[in-house]
Amino acid sequence: MNKSKKVPMDTKELLASLEKDARRISNNDIMKARSFMLNYVKFLPEKYKKAYSTELFSYYYETFMEIKGLRSNPVIEEIDIETYNELVKNYSQQFNEDPLESYFQRFMSVVTPYLIFITKKPLHPVGMILPGGMTIMEPNGEYYCPIKNKQTEVDIALCKYCICKDNEEVVKTDRYMCGKSFRY
């Protein structure tokens, strides 16, 4: 998500850019990004620390390796340039203190747009425990997050770009599923 580059106009251009950026990130860079994440979560309660340091980073790493290994042609769709530029700006404002942050930011600048614009997957893995003890869910191929709408007032939160719907929408949807029930 380098600001000096031409802004991708569609998913094919974005994917080509992300693949190129992924090849420039070394294993050492990834280790430094992981170190940042471990430091970042060290004061969280143990169950959240594990979720964020292990599950979340593994999800990002697997996504990164998927990008790095891609040799396919994606379905070409237009990308909302305004949303993309807002994401880049929002993301670049998040990091500024720890020397390892730049490695994490670079790593995530490849992973985040891929999840949002290419694969249309959540920014957190399905089943990951979030504050409050609830998890990201995927009933019937739709993604739901228990904290999506609670993060709208957090300026640096990336939730507004995430494919997940708020959990409240599961309740609305469940009413119309003809007797099929869904447990939280």
C-alpha positions in Angstrom: 0.0 0.0 0.0 2.7 2.4 -1.0 1.3 5.9 -1.5 3.7 6.7 -4.3 2.3 3.9 -6.5 -0.5 4.2 -9.0 -3.7 3.4 -7.0 -5.1 0.0 -8.2 -8.3 0.4 -10.1 -9.5 -3.2 -10.1 -8.8 -6.5 -8.2 -6.3 -7.7 -10.9 -4.1 -4.7 -10.6 -4.4 -4.7 -6.8 -3.5 -8.4 -6.6 -0.5 -7.9 -8.9 0.7 -5.1 -6.6 0.2 -7.1 -3.5 2.0 -10.1 -4.9 5.0 -7.9 -5.8 5.0 -6.3 -2.3 4.8 -9.8 -0.7 7.9 -11.0 -2.6 9.8 -8.0 -1.1 9.0 -9.1 2.5 11.7 -11.4 3.9 11.3 -14.1 6.5 13.3 -11.9 8.8 10.8 -9.1 8.2 8.0 -11.4 9.1 9.8 -12.5 12.3 10.1 -8.8 13.3 6.4 -8.3 12.5 5.6 -11.2 14.8 7.8 -9.8 17.5 5.9 -6.6 17.3 2.6 -8.4 17.7 3.9 -10.4 20.7 5.0 -7.2 22.4 1.7 -5.4 21.5 -0.4 -8.0 23.3 1.8 -8.8 26.3 -0.5 -7.0 28.8 -3.8 -8.6 27.6 -5.5 -11.3 29.7 -4.0 -14.7 28.8 -6.9 -16.0 26.7 -6.9 -12.9 24.5 -3.1 -12.8 24.4 -3.1 -16.3 22.9 -5.9 -15.4 20.5 -4.1 -12.3 19.2 -0.5 -13.5 19.3 -1.1 -17.0 17.9 -4.4 -17.4 16.1 -4.6 -14.0 14.6 -1.0 -13.9 13.5 -1.2 -17.4 12.1 -4.3 -16.3 10.1 -2.3 -13.3 8.7 0.7 -15.4 8.0 -1.3 -18.1 6.1 -3.0 -15.2 4.1 0.4 -13.7 3.4 1.8 -17.1 2.2 -1.4 -17.5 0.0 -0.6 -14.1 -1.6 3.0 -15.0 -2.1 2.2 -18.3 -3.8 -0.6 -17.0 -6.1 -0.3 -17.7 -9.8 -4.0 -17.4 -10.7 -6.2 -14.9 -12.3 -8.7 -13.4 -9.9 -12.3 -12.4 -10.8 -11.8 -8.9 -11.9 -14.0 -6.4 -10.0 -13.7 -2.6 -9.7 -12.3 -1.4 -6.4 -13.8 1.6 -4.7 -10.8 3.9 -4.9 -12.1 6.2 -2.1 -12.4 3.2 0.3 -9.0 2.0 -0.7 -7.4 5.4 -0.2 -9.2 5.8 3.1 -7.9 2.3 4.2 -4.3 3.3 3.3 -4.6 6.6 5.2 -6.2 5.0 8.2 -3.7 2.2 8.3 -0.7 4.5 8.1 -1.9 6.5 11.1 -2.0 3.5 13.4 1.7 2.9 13.8 4.5 5.2 15.0 6.3 4.1 18.2 8.0 0.7 18.3 10.8 0.2 15.8 9.2 -3.2 14.9 6.0 -1.5 13.9 7.2 -0.7 10.5 7.7 -4.4 9.8 4.2 -5.2 11.1 2.7 -2.3 9.1 4.5 -3.5 5.9 3.3 -7.1 6.4 -0.2 -6.0 7.1 -0.3 -3.6 4.2 -0.2 -6.7 2.0 -2.6 -8.9 4.0 -5.3 -6.3 4.9 -6.2 -5.2 1.3 -6.1 -8.8 0.2 -8.6 -9.9 2.8 -10.8 -6.8 2.2 -10.8 -6.5 -1.6 -9.7 -9.8 -3.1 -10.9 -12.7 -0.9 -13.6 -10.7 1.0 -12.8 -12.5 4.2 -12.9 -11.1 7.8 -9.9 -9.3 9.3 -10.1 -11.8 12.2 -10.3 -15.5 11.7 -13.7 -17.3 12.2 -13.8 -18.7 15.7 -11.3 -16.3 17.2 -12.3 -15.1 20.7 -12.8 -11.4 21.0 -13.3 -9.1 24.0 -16.5 -10.1 25.7 -15.8 -13.8 25.0 -17.8 -13.9 21.7 -16.3 -15.0 18.4 -16.4 -14.3 14.7 -19.0 -16.6 13.2 -19.8 -17.9 9.7 -23.4 -19.2 9.5 -24.6 -20.0 6.0 -21.5 -18.5 4.3 -22.0 -15.0 5.9 -19.5 -13.6 8.3 -20.6 -12.0 11.6 -18.7 -10.1 14.3 -19.9 -9.3 17.8 -17.9 -6.0 18.0 -18.3 -4.7 14.5 -20.7 -1.9 15.3 -19.0 -1.2 18.6 -15.8 -0.2 16.8 -17.4 2.5 14.5 -16.3 5.3 16.8 -12.7 4.1 17.0 -10.9 6.2 14.3 -8.1 3.8 13.7 -10.3 0.6 13.7 -10.4 -1.2 10.4 -13.7 -2.8 11.2 -15.6 -0.6 8.8 -13.7 -2.2 5.9 -14.3 -5.7 7.1 -16.7 -8.0 5.3 -18.3 -9.1 8.6 -21.8 -8.0 9.5 -22.7 -7.1 13.0 -24.0 -10.0 15.1 -27.3 -8.2 15.5 -27.9 -9.0 11.8 -27.7 -12.8 12.6 -30.7 -12.4 14.9 -32.6 -10.6 12.2 -31.6 -13.2 9.5 -32.4 -16.1 11.9 -36.0 -15.0 12.2 -36.5 -15.7 8.5 -34.8 -19.1 8.3 -38.0 -21.2 8.5 -37.3 -22.8 11.8 -33.5 -23.3 11.4 -31.8 -22.1 14.5 -28.4 -20.8 15.0 -26.6 -20.8 18.3 -24.1 -18.2 19.4 
